[in-house]
């Protein structure tokens, strides 16, 4: 896992808590850390997105509320 105080570590921690296959969770930084890409197992993608995108919105809200992740954008990759 990435450092506990990084936006990457925060998103990884939340995603691993939600999915059934936490070993498949990969969070990468793009654009000098301005964009985070979240990759999961194909079967777990729906869990991370949630109904009508509610879980994804909640993850983005937590990321935006954190001190280090306020300027980051989260993309969920197919």
PDB file of N, CA, C and O in Angstrom:
ATOM      1  N   UNK A   1       0.837  -1.181   0.000  1.00  0.00           N
ATOM      2  CA  UNK A   1       0.000   0.000   0.000  1.00  0.00           C
ATOM      3  C   UNK A   1       0.876   1.237   0.000  1.00  0.00           C
ATOM      4  O   UNK A   1       1.977   1.234   0.551  1.00  0.00           O
ATOM      5  N   UNK A   2       0.388   2.266  -0.608  1.00  0.00           N
ATOM      6  CA  UNK A   2       1.128   3.522  -0.652  1.00  0.00           C
ATOM      7  C   UNK A   2       1.141   4.155   0.738  1.00  0.00           C
ATOM      8  O   UNK A   2       0.493   3.665   1.663  1.00  0.00           O
ATOM      9  N   UNK A   3       1.878   5.233   0.866  1.00  0.00           N
ATOM     10  CA  UNK A   3       1.965   5.905   2.162  1.00  0.00           C
ATOM     11  C   UNK A   3       0.582   6.333   2.646  1.00  0.00           C
ATOM     12  O   UNK A   3      -0.275   6.705   1.844  1.00  0.00           O
ATOM     13  N   UNK A   4       0.374   6.280   3.949  1.00  0.00           N
ATOM     14  CA  UNK A   4      -0.936   6.558   4.533  1.00  0.00           C
ATOM     15  C   UNK A   4      -1.377   7.994   4.325  1.00  0.00           C
ATOM     16  O   UNK A   4      -2.574   8.279   4.375  1.00  0.00           O
ATOM     17  N   UNK A   5      -0.446   8.901   4.095  1.00  0.00           N
ATOM     18  CA  UNK A   5      -0.782  10.314   3.998  1.00  0.00           C
ATOM     19  C   UNK A   5      -0.881  10.806   2.563  1.00  0.00           C
ATOM     20  O   UNK A   5      -0.929  12.013   2.325  1.00  0.00           O
ATOM     21  N   UNK A   6      -0.912   9.891   1.608  1.00  0.00           N
ATOM     22  CA  UNK A   6      -1.005  10.307   0.214  1.00  0.00           C
ATOM     23  C   UNK A   6      -2.427  10.072  -0.298  1.00  0.00           C
ATOM     24  O   UNK A   6      -3.136   9.210   0.219  1.00  0.00           O
ATOM     25  N   UNK A   7      -2.840  10.824  -1.298  1.00  0.00           N
ATOM     26  CA  UNK A   7      -4.161  10.594  -1.894  1.00  0.00           C
ATOM     27  C   UNK A   7      -4.271   9.192  -2.497  1.00  0.00           C
ATOM     28  O   UNK A   7      -5.343   8.586  -2.478  1.00  0.00           O
ATOM     29  N   UNK A   8      -3.164   8.683  -3.031  1.00  0.00           N
ATOM     30  CA  UNK A   8      -3.152   7.340  -3.597  1.00  0.00           C
ATOM     31  C   UNK A   8      -3.449   6.307  -2.519  1.00  0.00           C
ATOM     32  O   UNK A   8      -4.240   5.388  -2.733  1.00  0.00           O
ATOM     33  N   UNK A   9      -2.819   6.458  -1.369  1.00  0.00           N
ATOM     34  CA  UNK A   9      -3.039   5.538  -0.262  1.00  0.00           C
ATOM     35  C   UNK A   9      -4.458   5.595   0.260  1.00  0.00           C
ATOM     36  O   UNK A   9      -5.026   4.567   0.627  1.00  0.00           O
ATOM     37  N   UNK A  10      -5.036   6.779   0.299  1.00  0.00           N
ATOM     38  CA  UNK A  10      -6.407   6.947   0.774  1.00  0.00           C
ATOM     39  C   UNK A  10      -7.398   6.237  -0.143  1.00  0.00           C
ATOM     40  O   UNK A  10      -8.255   5.489   0.328  1.00  0.00           O
ATOM     41  N   UNK A  11      -7.284   6.467  -1.442  1.00  0.00           N
ATOM     42  CA  UNK A  11      -8.189   5.833  -2.405  1.00  0.00           C
ATOM     43  C   UNK A  11      -8.003   4.318  -2.398  1.00  0.00           C
ATOM     44  O   UNK A  11      -8.977   3.569  -2.474  1.00  0.00           O
ATOM     45  N   UNK A  12      -6.759   3.871  -2.306  1.00  0.00           N
ATOM     46  CA  UNK A  12      -6.480   2.436  -2.272  1.00  0.00           C
ATOM     47  C   UNK A  12      -7.098   1.797  -1.030  1.00  0.00           C
ATOM     48  O   UNK A  12      -7.684   0.718  -1.119  1.00  0.00           O
ATOM     49  N   UNK A  13      -6.976   2.440   0.108  1.00  0.00           N
ATOM     50  CA  UNK A  13      -7.534   1.924   1.354  1.00  0.00           C
ATOM     51  C   UNK A  13      -9.051   1.800   1.271  1.00  0.00           C
ATOM     52  O   UNK A  13      -9.612   0.775   1.658  1.00  0.00           O
ATOM     53  N   UNK A  14      -9.713   2.829   0.772  1.00  0.00           N
ATOM     54  CA  UNK A  14     -11.173   2.809   0.658  1.00  0.00           C
ATOM     55  C   UNK A  14     -11.626   1.736  -0.335  1.00  0.00           C
ATOM     56  O   UNK A  14     -12.556   0.980  -0.054  1.00  0.00           O
ATOM     57  N   UNK A  15     -10.971   1.673  -1.491  1.00  0.00           N
ATOM     58  CA  UNK A  15     -11.368   0.716  -2.525  1.00  0.00           C
ATOM     59  C   UNK A  15     -11.177  -0.723  -2.053  1.00  0.00           C
ATOM     60  O   UNK A  15     -12.031  -1.573  -2.307  1.00  0.00           O
ATOM     61  N   UNK A  16     -10.076  -1.004  -1.374  1.00  0.00           N
ATOM     62  CA  UNK A  16      -9.828  -2.364  -0.893  1.00  0.00           C
ATOM     63  C   UNK A  16     -10.848  -2.782   0.155  1.00  0.00           C
ATOM     64  O   UNK A  16     -11.138  -3.970   0.292  1.00  0.00           O
ATOM     65  N   UNK A  17     -11.391  -1.833   0.891  1.00  0.00           N
ATOM     66  CA  UNK A  17     -12.411  -2.144   1.891  1.00  0.00           C
ATOM     67  C   UNK A  17     -13.760  -2.462   1.250  1.00  0.00           C
ATOM     68  O   UNK A  17     -14.589  -3.134   1.863  1.00  0.00           O
ATOM     69  N   UNK A  18     -13.987  -1.994   0.040  1.00  0.00           N
ATOM     70  CA  UNK A  18     -15.282  -2.173  -0.625  1.00  0.00           C
ATOM     71  C   UNK A  18     -15.348  -3.433  -1.474  1.00  0.00           C
ATOM     72  O   UNK A  18     -16.385  -4.095  -1.504  1.00  0.00           O
ATOM     73  N   UNK A  19     -14.276  -3.777  -2.159  1.00  0.00           N
ATOM     74  CA  UNK A  19     -14.304  -4.838  -3.166  1.00  0.00           C
ATOM     75  C   UNK A  19     -14.154  -6.230  -2.556  1.00  0.00           C
ATOM     76  O   UNK A  19     -13.749  -6.384  -1.404  1.00  0.00           O
ATOM     77  N   UNK A  20     -14.493  -7.246  -3.366  1.00  0.00           N
ATOM     78  CA  UNK A  20     -14.325  -8.639  -2.946  1.00  0.00           C
ATOM     79  C   UNK A  20     -12.906  -9.144  -3.191  1.00  0.00           C
ATOM     80  O   UNK A  20     -12.437 -10.038  -2.487  1.00  0.00           O
ATOM     81  N   UNK A  21     -12.220  -8.579  -4.183  1.00  0.00           N
ATOM     82  CA  UNK A  21     -10.869  -9.001  -4.526  1.00  0.00           C
ATOM     83  C   UNK A  21      -9.912  -7.826  -4.323  1.00  0.00           C
ATOM     84  O   UNK A  21      -9.572  -7.147  -5.292  1.00  0.00           O
ATOM     85  N   UNK A  22      -9.469  -7.568  -3.085  1.00  0.00           N
ATOM     86  CA  UNK A  22      -8.632  -6.396  -2.826  1.00  0.00           C
ATOM     87  C   UNK A  22      -7.246  -6.459  -3.467  1.00  0.00           C
ATOM     88  O   UNK A  22      -6.595  -5.426  -3.629  1.00  0.00           O
ATOM     89  N   UNK A  23      -6.787  -7.664  -3.835  1.00  0.00           N
ATOM     90  CA  UNK A  23      -5.474  -7.773  -4.463  1.00  0.00           C
ATOM     91  C   UNK A  23      -5.455  -7.192  -5.872  1.00  0.00           C
ATOM     92  O   UNK A  23      -4.385  -6.884  -6.397  1.00  0.00           O
ATOM     93  N   UNK A  24      -6.618  -7.039  -6.488  1.00  0.00           N
ATOM     94  CA  UNK A  24      -6.695  -6.515  -7.857  1.00  0.00           C
ATOM     95  C   UNK A  24      -6.799  -4.996  -7.900  1.00  0.00           C
ATOM     96  O   UNK A  24      -6.824  -4.415  -8.985  1.00  0.00           O
ATOM     97  N   UNK A  25      -6.860  -4.342  -6.747  1.00  0.00           N
ATOM     98  CA  UNK A  25      -6.983  -2.880  -6.710  1.00  0.00           C
ATOM     99  C   UNK A  25      -5.624  -2.244  -6.994  1.00  0.00           C
ATOM    100  O   UNK A  25      -4.631  -2.537  -6.327  1.00  0.00           O
ATOM    101  N   UNK A  26      -5.602  -1.367  -7.998  1.00  0.00           N
ATOM    102  CA  UNK A  26      -4.387  -0.644  -8.356  1.00  0.00           C
ATOM    103  C   UNK A  26      -4.755   0.829  -8.533  1.00  0.00           C
ATOM    104  O   UNK A  26      -5.667   1.165  -9.288  1.00  0.00           O
ATOM    105  N   UNK A  27      -4.038   1.699  -7.831  1.00  0.00           N
ATOM    106  CA  UNK A  27      -4.243   3.140  -7.958  1.00  0.00           C
ATOM    107  C   UNK A  27      -2.947   3.739  -8.478  1.00  0.00           C
ATOM    108  O   UNK A  27      -1.889   3.563  -7.876  1.00  0.00           O
ATOM    109  N   UNK A  28      -3.032   4.448  -9.600  1.00  0.00           N
ATOM    110  CA  UNK A  28      -1.843   5.064 -10.183  1.00  0.00           C
ATOM    111  C   UNK A  28      -2.052   6.560 -10.325  1.00  0.00           C
ATOM    112  O   UNK A  28      -3.168   7.030 -10.544  1.00  0.00           O
ATOM    113  N   UNK A  29      -0.959   7.297 -10.198  1.00  0.00           N
ATOM    114  CA  UNK A  29      -0.989   8.751 -10.369  1.00  0.00           C
ATOM    115  C   UNK A  29      -0.653   9.102 -11.805  1.00  0.00           C
ATOM    116  O   UNK A  29       0.281   8.549 -12.385  1.00  0.00           O
ATOM    117  N   UNK A  30      -1.414  10.018 -12.375  1.00  0.00           N
ATOM    118  CA  UNK A  30      -1.197  10.488 -13.735  1.00  0.00           C
ATOM    119  C   UNK A  30      -1.162  12.015 -13.679  1.00  0.00           C
ATOM    120  O   UNK A  30      -1.723  12.615 -12.762  1.00  0.00           O
ATOM    121  N   UNK A  31      -0.519  12.633 -14.634  1.00  0.00           N
ATOM    122  CA  UNK A  31      -0.448  14.097 -14.701  1.00  0.00           C
ATOM    123  C   UNK A  31       0.165  14.702 -13.442  1.00  0.00           C
ATOM    124  O   UNK A  31      -0.401  15.626 -12.858  1.00  0.00           O
ATOM    125  N   UNK A  32       1.298  14.194 -13.029  1.00  0.00           N
ATOM    126  CA  UNK A  32       2.015  14.705 -11.855  1.00  0.00           C
ATOM    127  C   UNK A  32       1.172  14.667 -10.595  1.00  0.00           C
ATOM    128  O   UNK A  32       1.253  15.578  -9.771  1.00  0.00           O
ATOM    129  N   UNK A  33       0.363  13.628 -10.430  1.00  0.00           N
ATOM    130  CA  UNK A  33      -0.431  13.463  -9.225  1.00  0.00           C
ATOM    131  C   UNK A  33      -1.743  14.202  -9.223  1.00  0.00           C
ATOM    132  O   UNK A  33      -2.463  14.157  -8.226  1.00  0.00           O
ATOM    133  N   UNK A  34      -2.083  14.883 -10.304  1.00  0.00           N
ATOM    134  CA  UNK A  34      -3.347  15.617 -10.366  1.00  0.00           C
ATOM    135  C   UNK A  34      -4.530  14.695 -10.644  1.00  0.00           C
ATOM    136  O   UNK A  34      -5.661  15.015 -10.280  1.00  0.00           O
ATOM    137  N   UNK A  35      -4.282  13.562 -11.280  1.00  0.00           N
ATOM    138  CA  UNK A  35      -5.330  12.597 -11.590  1.00  0.00           C
ATOM    139  C   UNK A  35      -4.938  11.242 -11.035  1.00  0.00           C
ATOM    140  O   UNK A  35      -3.801  10.803 -11.207  1.00  0.00           O
ATOM    141  N   UNK A  36      -5.867  10.579 -10.372  1.00  0.00           N
ATOM    142  CA  UNK A  36      -5.663   9.223  -9.877  1.00  0.00           C
ATOM    143  C   UNK A  36      -6.548   8.290 -10.688  1.00  0.00           C
ATOM    144  O   UNK A  36      -7.721   8.579 -10.920  1.00  0.00           O
ATOM    145  N   UNK A  37      -5.978   7.167 -11.118  1.00  0.00           N
ATOM    146  CA  UNK A  37      -6.741   6.164 -11.851  1.00  0.00           C
ATOM    147  C   UNK A  37      -6.902   4.944 -10.968  1.00  0.00           C
ATOM    148  O   UNK A  37      -5.920   4.392 -10.473  1.00  0.00           O
ATOM    149  N   UNK A  38      -8.132   4.525 -10.772  1.00  0.00           N
ATOM    150  CA  UNK A  38      -8.461   3.375  -9.938  1.00  0.00           C
ATOM    151  C   UNK A  38      -8.848   2.209 -10.835  1.00  0.00           C
ATOM    152  O   UNK A  38      -9.810   2.295 -11.597  1.00  0.00           O
ATOM    153  N   UNK A  39      -8.093   1.120 -10.740  1.00  0.00           N
ATOM    154  CA  UNK A  39      -8.383  -0.093 -11.492  1.00  0.00           C
ATOM    155  C   UNK A  39      -8.765  -1.187 -10.506  1.00  0.00           C
ATOM    156  O   UNK A  39      -8.113  -1.366  -9.477  1.00  0.00           O
ATOM    157  N   UNK A  40      -9.835  -1.922 -10.833  1.00  0.00           N
ATOM    158  CA  UNK A  40     -10.278  -3.037 -10.010  1.00  0.00           C
ATOM    159  C   UNK A  40     -10.555  -4.232 -10.901  1.00  0.00           C
ATOM    160  O   UNK A  40     -10.501  -4.135 -12.127  1.00  0.00           O
ATOM    161  N   UNK A  41     -10.847  -5.347 -10.280  1.00  0.00           N
ATOM    162  CA  UNK A  41     -11.295  -6.522 -10.997  1.00  0.00           C
ATOM    163  C   UNK A  41     -12.613  -6.177 -11.690  1.00  0.00           C
ATOM    164  O   UNK A  41     -13.383  -5.367 -11.174  1.00  0.00           O
ATOM    165  N   UNK A  42     -12.879  -6.769 -12.831  1.00  0.00           N
ATOM    166  CA  UNK A  42     -14.094  -6.449 -13.589  1.00  0.00           C
ATOM    167  C   UNK A  42     -15.359  -6.717 -12.777  1.00  0.00           C
ATOM    168  O   UNK A  42     -16.347  -5.997 -12.921  1.00  0.00           O
ATOM    169  N   UNK A  43     -15.340  -7.735 -11.933  1.00  0.00           N
ATOM    170  CA  UNK A  43     -16.514  -8.070 -11.125  1.00  0.00           C
ATOM    171  C   UNK A  43     -16.736  -7.071  -9.996  1.00  0.00           C
ATOM    172  O   UNK A  43     -17.857  -6.940  -9.504  1.00  0.00           O
ATOM    173  N   UNK A  44     -15.696  -6.370  -9.581  1.00  0.00           N
ATOM    174  CA  UNK A  44     -15.796  -5.424  -8.468  1.00  0.00           C
ATOM    175  C   UNK A  44     -16.042  -3.989  -8.908  1.00  0.00           C
ATOM    176  O   UNK A  44     -16.269  -3.119  -8.068  1.00  0.00           O
ATOM    177  N   UNK A  45     -16.001  -3.730 -10.197  1.00  0.00           N
ATOM    178  CA  UNK A  45     -16.144  -2.357 -10.676  1.00  0.00           C
ATOM    179  C   UNK A  45     -17.491  -1.757 -10.283  1.00  0.00           C
ATOM    180  O   UNK A  45     -17.570  -0.573  -9.953  1.00  0.00           O
ATOM    181  N   UNK A  46     -18.532  -2.553 -10.315  1.00  0.00           N
ATOM    182  CA  UNK A  46     -19.852  -2.078  -9.927  1.00  0.00           C
ATOM    183  C   UNK A  46     -19.930  -1.708  -8.456  1.00  0.00           C
ATOM    184  O   UNK A  46     -20.665  -0.793  -8.085  1.00  0.00           O
ATOM    185  N   UNK A  47     -19.180  -2.407  -7.616  1.00  0.00           N
ATOM    186  CA  UNK A  47     -19.149  -2.088  -6.194  1.00  0.00           C
ATOM    187  C   UNK A  47     -18.499  -0.733  -5.959  1.00  0.00           C
ATOM    188  O   UNK A  47     -18.935   0.019  -5.088  1.00  0.00           O
ATOM    189  N   UNK A  48     -17.466  -0.414  -6.723  1.00  0.00           N
ATOM    190  CA  UNK A  48     -16.750   0.854  -6.554  1.00  0.00           C
ATOM    191  C   UNK A  48     -17.566   2.012  -7.112  1.00  0.00           C
ATOM    192  O   UNK A  48     -17.506   3.122  -6.585  1.00  0.00           O
ATOM    193  N   UNK A  49     -18.320   1.766  -8.165  1.00  0.00           N
ATOM    194  CA  UNK A  49     -19.136   2.822  -8.757  1.00  0.00           C
ATOM    195  C   UNK A  49     -20.431   3.006  -7.961  1.00  0.00           C
ATOM    196  O   UNK A  49     -20.819   4.138  -7.672  1.00  0.00           O
ATOM    197  N   UNK A  50     -21.095   1.920  -7.607  1.00  0.00           N
ATOM    198  CA  UNK A  50     -22.324   1.993  -6.824  1.00  0.00           C
ATOM    199  C   UNK A  50     -23.522   2.348  -7.670  1.00  0.00           C
ATOM    200  O   UNK A  50     -23.393   2.665  -8.852  1.00  0.00           O
ATOM    201  N   UNK A  51     -24.681   2.291  -7.061  1.00  0.00           N
ATOM    202  CA  UNK A  51     -25.913   2.632  -7.774  1.00  0.00           C
ATOM    203  C   UNK A  51     -25.946   4.117  -8.067  1.00  0.00           C
ATOM    204  O   UNK A  51     -25.797   4.951  -7.174  1.00  0.00           O
ATOM    205  N   UNK A  52     -26.142   4.426  -9.327  1.00  0.00           N
ATOM    206  CA  UNK A  52     -26.168   5.807  -9.820  1.00  0.00           C
ATOM    207  C   UNK A  52     -24.899   6.573  -9.440  1.00  0.00           C
ATOM    208  O   UNK A  52     -24.929   7.797  -9.318  1.00  0.00           O
ATOM    209  N   UNK A  53     -23.788   5.860  -9.252  1.00  0.00           N
ATOM    210  CA  UNK A  53     -22.504   6.497  -8.976  1.00  0.00           C
ATOM    211  C   UNK A  53     -22.334   7.015  -7.562  1.00  0.00           C
ATOM    212  O   UNK A  53     -21.440   7.820  -7.304  1.00  0.00           O
ATOM    213  N   UNK A  54     -23.174   6.568  -6.642  1.00  0.00           N
ATOM    214  CA  UNK A  54     -23.125   7.110  -5.279  1.00  0.00           C
ATOM    215  C   UNK A  54     -21.825   6.791  -4.556  1.00  0.00           C
ATOM    216  O   UNK A  54     -21.278   7.650  -3.866  1.00  0.00           O
ATOM    217  N   UNK A  55     -21.320   5.559  -4.707  1.00  0.00           N
ATOM    218  CA  UNK A  55     -20.081   5.192  -4.017  1.00  0.00           C
ATOM    219  C   UNK A  55     -18.907   5.969  -4.604  1.00  0.00           C
ATOM    220  O   UNK A  55     -18.056   6.466  -3.866  1.00  0.00           O
ATOM    221  N   UNK A  56     -18.864   6.072  -5.929  1.00  0.00           N
ATOM    222  CA  UNK A  56     -17.789   6.837  -6.571  1.00  0.00           C
ATOM    223  C   UNK A  56     -17.822   8.291  -6.131  1.00  0.00           C
ATOM    224  O   UNK A  56     -16.774   8.884  -5.874  1.00  0.00           O
ATOM    225  N   UNK A  57     -19.007   8.871  -6.041  1.00  0.00           N
ATOM    226  CA  UNK A  57     -19.143  10.256  -5.580  1.00  0.00           C
ATOM    227  C   UNK A  57     -18.665  10.394  -4.143  1.00  0.00           C
ATOM    228  O   UNK A  57     -18.031  11.389  -3.791  1.00  0.00           O
ATOM    229  N   UNK A  58     -18.967   9.397  -3.308  1.00  0.00           N
ATOM    230  CA  UNK A  58     -18.541   9.445  -1.908  1.00  0.00           C
ATOM    231  C   UNK A  58     -17.023   9.353  -1.789  1.00  0.00           C
ATOM    232  O   UNK A  58     -16.414  10.055  -0.982  1.00  0.00           O
ATOM    233  N   UNK A  59     -16.418   8.490  -2.592  1.00  0.00           N
ATOM    234  CA  UNK A  59     -14.950   8.380  -2.574  1.00  0.00           C
ATOM    235  C   UNK A  59     -14.335   9.699  -3.020  1.00  0.00           C
ATOM    236  O   UNK A  59     -13.363  10.164  -2.424  1.00  0.00           O
ATOM    237  N   UNK A  60     -14.892  10.302  -4.059  1.00  0.00           N
ATOM    238  CA  UNK A  60     -14.389  11.590  -4.538  1.00  0.00           C
ATOM    239  C   UNK A  60     -14.571  12.686  -3.491  1.00  0.00           C
ATOM    240  O   UNK A  60     -13.724  13.571  -3.367  1.00  0.00           O
ATOM    241  N   UNK A  61     -15.673  12.632  -2.736  1.00  0.00           N
ATOM    242  CA  UNK A  61     -15.911  13.626  -1.696  1.00  0.00           C
ATOM    243  C   UNK A  61     -14.894  13.496  -0.567  1.00  0.00           C
ATOM    244  O   UNK A  61     -14.382  14.499  -0.070  1.00  0.00           O
ATOM    245  N   UNK A  62     -14.603  12.273  -0.165  1.00  0.00           N
ATOM    246  CA  UNK A  62     -13.600  12.050   0.883  1.00  0.00           C
ATOM    247  C   UNK A  62     -12.229  12.496   0.392  1.00  0.00           C
ATOM    248  O   UNK A  62     -11.470  13.116   1.138  1.00  0.00           O
ATOM    249  N   UNK A  63     -11.912  12.183  -0.857  1.00  0.00           N
ATOM    250  CA  UNK A  63     -10.640  12.599  -1.437  1.00  0.00           C
ATOM    251  C   UNK A  63     -10.541  14.120  -1.475  1.00  0.00           C
ATOM    252  O   UNK A  63      -9.497  14.684  -1.148  1.00  0.00           O
ATOM    253  N   UNK A  64     -11.606  14.774  -1.867  1.00  0.00           N
ATOM    254  CA  UNK A  64     -11.613  16.234  -1.929  1.00  0.00           C
ATOM    255  C   UNK A  64     -11.532  16.889  -0.565  1.00  0.00           C
ATOM    256  O   UNK A  64     -11.005  17.994  -0.437  1.00  0.00           O
ATOM    257  N   UNK A  65     -12.047  16.222   0.452  1.00  0.00           N
ATOM    258  CA  UNK A  65     -12.020  16.773   1.804  1.00  0.00           C
ATOM    259  C   UNK A  65     -10.678  16.567   2.490  1.00  0.00           C
ATOM    260  O   UNK A  65     -10.376  17.233   3.480  1.00  0.00           O
ATOM    261  N   UNK A  66      -9.876  15.653   1.972  1.00  0.00           N
ATOM    262  CA  UNK A  66      -8.564  15.417   2.584  1.00  0.00           C
ATOM    263  C   UNK A  66      -7.603  16.540   2.212  1.00  0.00           C
ATOM    264  O   UNK A  66      -7.739  17.168   1.162  1.00  0.00           O
ATOM    265  N   UNK A  67      -6.662  16.775   3.058  1.00  0.00           N
ATOM    266  CA  UNK A  67      -5.709  17.874   2.849  1.00  0.00           C
ATOM    267  C   UNK A  67      -4.863  17.649   1.606  1.00  0.00           C
ATOM    268  O   UNK A  67      -4.662  18.577   0.823  1.00  0.00           O
ATOM    269  N   UNK A  68      -4.364  16.432   1.411  1.00  0.00           N
ATOM    270  CA  UNK A  68      -3.459  16.169   0.292  1.00  0.00           C
ATOM    271  C   UNK A  68      -4.187  15.881  -1.016  1.00  0.00           C
ATOM    272  O   UNK A  68      -3.605  16.034  -2.090  1.00  0.00           O
ATOM    273  N   UNK A  69      -5.447  15.468  -0.942  1.00  0.00           N
ATOM    274  CA  UNK A  69      -6.159  15.093  -2.155  1.00  0.00           C
ATOM    275  C   UNK A  69      -7.125  16.131  -2.667  1.00  0.00           C
ATOM    276  O   UNK A  69      -7.897  15.854  -3.585  1.00  0.00           O
ATOM    277  N   UNK A  70      -7.103  17.312  -2.102  1.00  0.00           N
ATOM    278  CA  UNK A  70      -8.078  18.343  -2.487  1.00  0.00           C
ATOM    279  C   UNK A  70      -7.976  18.738  -3.952  1.00  0.00           C
ATOM    280  O   UNK A  70      -8.978  19.117  -4.559  1.00  0.00           O
ATOM    281  N   UNK A  71      -6.798  18.657  -4.523  1.00  0.00           N
ATOM    282  CA  UNK A  71      -6.603  19.064  -5.922  1.00  0.00           C
ATOM    283  C   UNK A  71      -6.615  17.890  -6.889  1.00  0.00           C
ATOM    284  O   UNK A  71      -6.337  18.065  -8.075  1.00  0.00           O
ATOM    285  N   UNK A  72      -6.934  16.691  -6.396  1.00  0.00           N
ATOM    286  CA  UNK A  72      -6.873  15.497  -7.230  1.00  0.00           C
ATOM    287  C   UNK A  72      -8.223  15.173  -7.860  1.00  0.00           C
ATOM    288  O   UNK A  72      -9.284  15.528  -7.346  1.00  0.00           O
ATOM    289  N   UNK A  73      -8.137  14.493  -8.982  1.00  0.00           N
ATOM    290  CA  UNK A  73      -9.319  14.013  -9.683  1.00  0.00           C
ATOM    291  C   UNK A  73      -9.241  12.490  -9.717  1.00  0.00           C
ATOM    292  O   UNK A  73      -8.156  11.940  -9.908  1.00  0.00           O
ATOM    293  N   UNK A  74     -10.352  11.802  -9.538  1.00  0.00           N
ATOM    294  CA  UNK A  74     -10.375  10.344  -9.515  1.00  0.00           C
ATOM    295  C   UNK A  74     -11.104   9.821 -10.730  1.00  0.00           C
ATOM    296  O   UNK A  74     -12.249  10.195 -10.984  1.00  0.00           O
ATOM    297  N   UNK A  75     -10.437   8.946 -11.494  1.00  0.00           N
ATOM    298  CA  UNK A  75     -11.032   8.280 -12.642  1.00  0.00           C
ATOM    299  C   UNK A  75     -11.065   6.790 -12.351  1.00  0.00           C
ATOM    300  O   UNK A  75     -10.085   6.222 -11.867  1.00  0.00           O
ATOM    301  N   UNK A  76     -12.196   6.156 -12.649  1.00  0.00           N
ATOM    302  CA  UNK A  76     -12.318   4.704 -12.506  1.00  0.00           C
ATOM    303  C   UNK A  76     -12.128   4.113 -13.882  1.00  0.00           C
ATOM    304  O   UNK A  76     -12.903   4.390 -14.797  1.00  0.00           O
ATOM    305  N   UNK A  77     -11.092   3.295 -14.033  1.00  0.00           N
ATOM    306  CA  UNK A  77     -10.662   2.794 -15.348  1.00  0.00           C
ATOM    307  C   UNK A  77     -11.287   1.433 -15.618  1.00  0.00           C
ATOM    308  O   UNK A  77     -11.373   0.586 -14.729  1.00  0.00           O
ATOM    309  N   UNK A  78     -11.726   1.234 -16.874  1.00  0.00           N
ATOM    310  CA  UNK A  78     -12.254  -0.072 -17.291  1.00  0.00           C
ATOM    311  C   UNK A  78     -11.145  -1.069 -17.442  1.00  0.00           C
ATOM    312  O   UNK A  78     -11.396  -2.224 -17.787  1.00  0.00           O
TER     313      UNK A  78
END
